[in-house]
Amino acid sequence: GVTYEKDAPYEDKCTQWMHYDIIIDKNLIKAVSSSKLMLPKPESLGSVSFKDCINQNGWAELQMETYSSSNNTMQAYVAGYAEGVITKNLISYQYQNTMEGFCNSSSDYCDKLHQFLSENLNFMLRKIKDNPHNDYWQQVYYVLLQAQGLQDGYYRNSIDLTIRLKPFSLMFLNLS
């Protein structure tokens, strides 16, 4: 199966869950259609179930399970990546409805916001680096890595387990 139905109509999506196995294929993470009744593929990193009822009740549901055969770093990244692949259209709609055009041109407010977000992100990355055995900063690292995975999945980037988030990237949607 193919990873995602681009521009698929929303009719009938609310009546059924769509199930995927998460696999690596040629340095890309893919969500391959599967049946919930079937055992996961041996190379599977996790599974996802997705039901889109936006037009019926305003909600979409995503259930994610990553497998312990991968380390925590890969599980965090894979969870974000698969979400970015599967919910790309919904993320795009959210961006268009809330943030598109915001801070495209320089203004005092946007410059200060960008500076604050950059400093905050750099602070977190520095704390993560300086405290490699601290449980709190390890969890912050996993959250940021999941956000990076989401962005990489949205853009279908190759696997890269480094945090490269920018203040006005998809991470910006969390501010809306």
Disulfide bonds with the S-S distance in Angstrom:
Cys14-Cys53 2.12
Cys103-Cys110 1.95
